[in-house]
């Protein structure tokens, strides 16, 4: 097994990220599991690749939110590496692939958690640009983490100003806002459109748009979905960014009434989440003063 910086043991492949491969590993010094994102040596020598990977590390590190994996370390040892919190669980894309449409309260719960992360990111002037089920990890306690900021953009004109260049298009075309497909800049509203695509898929088991669609018309109405929740979904999917829901916090507030009454999902969330220590902490902290 390969060891990086005489500290991080690379063990098993997890998947591919926006700028490299992601591996499971172990921090030999602290004896804890970690996730390690690697950029191979043949790419790590490219100045632009190093710049983008460095900025991804800095961006992710300055987002302090329980819905974003913590960054532990970043460096180079033949390969560029980014060491992060290892998130137990599987991607929401696997969940949808296995179950198809989700119960209304779970669809709303997942989308609301994503909105909470985006509220923090947008407050920090960060645009994720690649919100999709494959970039969401559902833990056994029902909490969701938004991963892979490799396609992110910052609205600040400072050292973090651009990770991918304006006009660059991330690979996930099926979740992209129409203004991005037309070559426009990303903004908070474009992330909200992606949340709308996510929510539609969670509620119906199918994507609202094909990857090649030009977003010229709205997707079909959703049967067996409460009208108010359908209105929230289409409020996020409005083709005009100026007419979408105002912000991620507003979307979160509209989704929260639909979150209550969740049952376990066998094989995914299979413990009583009310007794989960993390959920207990979240529930206590969420009580209004």
C-alpha positions as CSV (number, residue, x, y, z in Angstrom):
1,X,0.0,0.0,0.0
2,X,1.2,3.5,-0.8
3,X,1.9,6.0,1.9
4,X,1.9,9.8,1.3
5,X,4.1,12.2,3.3
6,X,5.1,9.4,5.6
7,X,1.7,9.7,7.2
8,X,-1.3,8.9,5.0
9,X,-1.8,5.3,3.9
10,X,-3.8,4.9,0.7
11,X,-6.0,1.8,0.9
12,X,-9.1,1.4,-1.2
13,X,-10.6,3.3,-4.2
14,X,-13.8,5.3,-3.5
15,X,-14.5,7.0,-6.8
16,X,-13.5,9.9,-9.0
17,X,-13.8,13.6,-8.1
18,X,-13.9,16.7,-10.2
19,X,-10.1,16.8,-10.4
20,X,-8.8,13.4,-9.5
21,X,-9.4,10.1,-7.8
22,X,-10.7,9.7,-4.3
23,X,-9.4,6.9,-2.0
24,X,-10.0,5.6,1.4
25,X,-7.0,5.8,3.7
26,X,-5.6,6.0,7.2
27,X,-3.8,8.7,9.1
28,X,-1.1,6.7,10.6
29,X,-0.2,9.5,13.1
30,X,-3.7,9.9,14.5
31,X,-4.9,6.4,13.8
32,X,-8.1,7.5,12.1
33,X,-9.7,6.8,8.7
34,X,-9.6,9.6,6.1
35,X,-10.5,10.2,2.5
36,X,-7.7,11.2,0.2
37,X,-8.2,13.0,-3.1
38,X,-5.3,12.5,-5.5
39,X,-4.1,14.2,-8.7
40,X,-1.7,11.9,-10.6
41,X,1.9,13.1,-11.1
42,X,1.5,13.5,-14.9
43,X,-1.3,16.1,-14.2
44,X,0.1,17.5,-11.0
45,X,3.0,19.1,-12.9
46,X,0.6,21.3,-14.9
47,X,0.5,24.8,-13.4
48,X,-3.3,25.3,-14.1
49,X,-4.1,21.9,-12.5
50,X,-2.1,22.8,-9.4
51,X,-3.8,26.2,-9.1
52,X,-7.2,24.7,-9.3
53,X,-6.5,21.9,-6.9
54,X,-5.0,24.3,-4.4
55,X,-8.0,26.6,-4.6
56,X,-10.4,23.6,-4.2
57,X,-8.5,22.7,-1.0
58,X,-8.6,26.3,0.3
59,X,-12.3,26.8,-0.6
60,X,-13.4,23.5,1.1
61,X,-11.2,24.3,4.2
62,X,-12.8,27.6,4.8
63,X,-16.4,26.3,4.7
64,X,-17.1,25.4,8.3
65,X,-20.4,23.5,8.1
66,X,-21.4,20.0,9.3
67,X,-22.7,19.3,5.8
68,X,-19.3,19.7,4.2
69,X,-16.4,17.2,4.9
70,X,-13.7,18.7,7.0
71,X,-10.3,19.3,5.4
72,X,-7.3,17.9,7.4
73,X,-4.3,18.4,5.2
74,X,-3.1,19.3,1.7
75,X,0.3,18.8,0.0
76,X,2.4,17.1,-2.6
77,X,4.3,13.9,-2.5
78,X,4.9,13.0,-6.2
79,X,1.1,13.4,-6.4
80,X,-1.0,16.3,-5.2
81,X,-3.2,15.1,-2.3
82,X,-6.0,16.5,-0.3
83,X,-6.9,14.7,3.0
84,X,-10.4,15.0,4.2
85,X,-12.9,13.6,6.7
86,X,-14.1,10.2,5.6
87,X,-17.9,10.3,5.3
88,X,-19.5,6.9,6.0
89,X,-22.4,6.1,3.8
90,X,-23.2,6.0,0.1
91,X,-24.1,8.5,-2.6
92,X,-27.7,9.7,-3.0
93,X,-27.4,8.7,-6.7
94,X,-27.1,5.0,-5.5
95,X,-30.1,5.5,-3.2
96,X,-32.2,6.8,-6.1
97,X,-30.9,4.0,-8.4
98,X,-32.0,1.4,-5.8
99,X,-35.3,2.9,-4.7
100,X,-36.5,5.2,-7.5
101,X,-38.7,7.9,-6.0
102,X,-38.3,8.5,-2.3
103,X,-40.9,9.2,0.3
104,X,-41.9,12.9,0.3
105,X,-40.4,13.6,3.8
106,X,-37.0,12.0,2.8
107,X,-36.9,13.9,-0.5
108,X,-37.6,17.1,1.4
109,X,-35.1,16.3,4.1
110,X,-32.2,15.7,1.7
111,X,-33.0,18.8,-0.3
112,X,-33.3,20.9,2.8
113,X,-29.9,19.8,4.1
114,X,-28.4,20.7,0.7
115,X,-30.0,24.1,1.0
116,X,-28.5,24.6,4.4
117,X,-25.0,23.9,3.0
118,X,-25.6,26.2,0.1
119,X,-26.8,29.0,2.5
120,X,-23.4,28.8,4.2
121,X,-21.5,28.6,0.9
122,X,-23.5,31.5,-0.7
123,X,-22.9,33.6,2.4
124,X,-19.2,33.1,1.8
125,X,-19.7,34.0,-1.9
126,X,-19.0,30.4,-3.1
127,X,-21.0,28.8,-5.8
128,X,-20.8,25.0,-5.9
129,X,-21.9,24.6,-9.6
130,X,-22.2,20.8,-9.4
131,X,-25.0,19.9,-7.1
132,X,-26.3,16.5,-8.0
133,X,-27.1,13.1,-6.3
134,X,-23.6,11.8,-7.0
135,X,-22.1,14.6,-5.0
136,X,-24.2,13.9,-1.9
137,X,-23.4,11.3,0.7
138,X,-26.2,10.0,2.9
139,X,-24.9,8.7,6.3
140,X,-26.5,6.0,8.4
141,X,-27.9,8.7,10.8
142,X,-29.8,10.4,8.0
143,X,-27.4,13.4,7.6
144,X,-26.2,14.4,4.1
145,X,-22.9,15.9,3.1
146,X,-22.2,17.9,0.0
147,X,-18.8,16.9,-1.5
148,X,-16.5,17.8,-4.4
149,X,-16.0,21.5,-4.7
150,X,-13.7,20.9,-7.7
151,X,-16.1,22.8,-10.0
152,X,-16.8,25.7,-7.6
153,X,-16.6,29.4,-8.3
154,X,-16.1,32.3,-5.9
155,X,-17.8,35.6,-6.5
156,X,-15.0,37.4,-4.6
157,X,-12.3,39.2,-6.6
158,X,-9.5,37.9,-4.4
159,X,-7.2,34.9,-4.4
160,X,-10.1,32.5,-4.5
161,X,-11.8,34.2,-7.3
162,X,-11.9,31.4,-9.8
163,X,-11.4,27.6,-9.6
164,X,-12.9,26.7,-12.9
165,X,-12.9,29.6,-15.4
166,X,-16.0,31.6,-16.2
167,X,-17.7,29.8,-19.1
168,X,-16.3,26.4,-18.2
169,X,-19.1,23.8,-18.0
170,X,-19.0,21.1,-15.3
171,X,-19.8,17.6,-16.5
172,X,-23.2,17.2,-14.9
173,X,-25.3,18.8,-17.7
174,X,-28.5,17.2,-16.6
175,X,-28.5,19.4,-13.5
176,X,-27.3,22.7,-15.0
177,X,-29.3,25.9,-15.1
178,X,-30.3,27.2,-18.5
179,X,-28.2,30.4,-18.1
180,X,-25.0,28.2,-17.7
181,X,-25.9,26.1,-20.8
182,X,-26.0,29.4,-22.6
183,X,-22.5,30.3,-21.4
184,X,-23.5,32.7,-18.7
185,X,-21.7,33.0,-15.3
186,X,-22.7,30.9,-12.3
187,X,-24.5,32.5,-9.4
188,X,-26.6,31.6,-6.4
189,X,-29.7,31.1,-8.5
190,X,-27.9,28.5,-10.7
191,X,-27.1,26.4,-7.6
192,X,-30.8,26.7,-6.6
193,X,-31.8,25.4,-10.1
194,X,-29.6,22.3,-9.5
195,X,-31.4,21.8,-6.1
196,X,-34.7,21.9,-8.1
197,X,-33.4,19.2,-10.4
198,X,-32.3,17.1,-7.4
199,X,-35.6,17.5,-5.6
200,X,-37.6,16.6,-8.8
201,X,-35.5,13.4,-9.2
202,X,-35.9,12.5,-5.5
203,X,-39.7,12.9,-5.7
204,X,-40.2,11.1,-9.1
205,X,-37.2,8.8,-9.6
206,X,-36.4,10.5,-12.9
207,X,-34.5,13.6,-13.9
208,X,-36.5,16.7,-15.0
209,X,-34.2,17.3,-18.0
210,X,-32.1,15.2,-20.3
211,X,-28.4,16.1,-20.4
212,X,-28.8,17.4,-24.0
213,X,-32.0,19.4,-23.2
214,X,-31.8,23.1,-23.8
215,X,-34.2,23.8,-21.0
216,X,-36.7,25.5,-23.3
217,X,-39.7,24.3,-21.4
218,X,-40.6,23.2,-17.9
219,X,-40.6,19.4,-17.0
220,X,-43.8,17.5,-16.6
221,X,-45.9,18.1,-13.5
222,X,-45.4,15.5,-10.8
223,X,-48.3,13.1,-9.9
224,X,-48.7,12.0,-6.3
225,X,-46.7,14.9,-4.9
226,X,-48.4,17.4,-2.7
227,X,-49.2,20.6,-4.6
228,X,-47.4,22.9,-2.2
229,X,-44.2,20.8,-2.5
230,X,-44.5,20.7,-6.2
231,X,-44.8,24.5,-6.2
232,X,-41.5,24.7,-4.2
233,X,-39.8,22.4,-6.8
234,X,-41.0,24.4,-9.8
235,X,-40.1,27.6,-7.9
236,X,-36.5,26.3,-7.9
237,X,-36.8,25.2,-11.5
238,X,-38.0,28.5,-13.0
239,X,-36.1,29.0,-16.3
240,X,-35.6,32.7,-15.4
241,X,-33.1,33.0,-12.6
242,X,-34.7,36.3,-11.5
243,X,-38.0,34.4,-10.8
244,X,-36.5,31.5,-8.8
245,X,-36.9,31.2,-5.1
246,X,-35.0,34.1,-3.5
247,X,-32.2,32.2,-1.8
248,X,-31.1,28.9,-0.2
249,X,-32.4,29.9,3.2
250,X,-35.9,30.6,1.8
251,X,-35.9,27.3,0.0
252,X,-34.8,25.5,3.2
253,X,-37.7,27.2,5.1
254,X,-40.2,26.0,2.5
255,X,-39.0,22.5,2.6
256,X,-38.8,22.0,6.4
257,X,-42.6,21.5,6.9
258,X,-42.3,18.4,4.8
259,X,-39.4,16.8,6.7
260,X,-41.3,15.4,9.7
261,X,-42.3,11.8,10.1
262,X,-39.4,10.1,8.4
263,X,-39.2,6.3,8.8
264,X,-36.0,4.3,8.4
265,X,-34.7,3.3,5.0
266,X,-33.6,-0.3,5.3
267,X,-30.0,-0.7,4.3
268,X,-29.5,3.0,4.3
269,X,-30.8,4.7,7.4
270,X,-31.6,1.7,9.5
271,X,-31.4,3.0,13.1
272,X,-33.8,5.1,15.0
273,X,-32.5,8.5,14.1
274,X,-34.2,10.1,17.1
275,X,-31.8,8.3,19.3
276,X,-28.7,9.0,17.2
277,X,-26.3,11.2,19.2
278,X,-25.6,13.5,16.3
279,X,-29.3,13.9,15.6
280,X,-29.9,14.6,19.3
281,X,-27.3,17.4,19.1
282,X,-28.9,18.9,15.9
283,X,-32.4,18.7,17.4
284,X,-31.3,20.4,20.6
285,X,-29.4,23.1,18.7
286,X,-32.3,23.8,16.4
287,X,-34.8,24.7,19.1
288,X,-35.6,28.4,18.8
289,X,-35.0,30.6,21.7
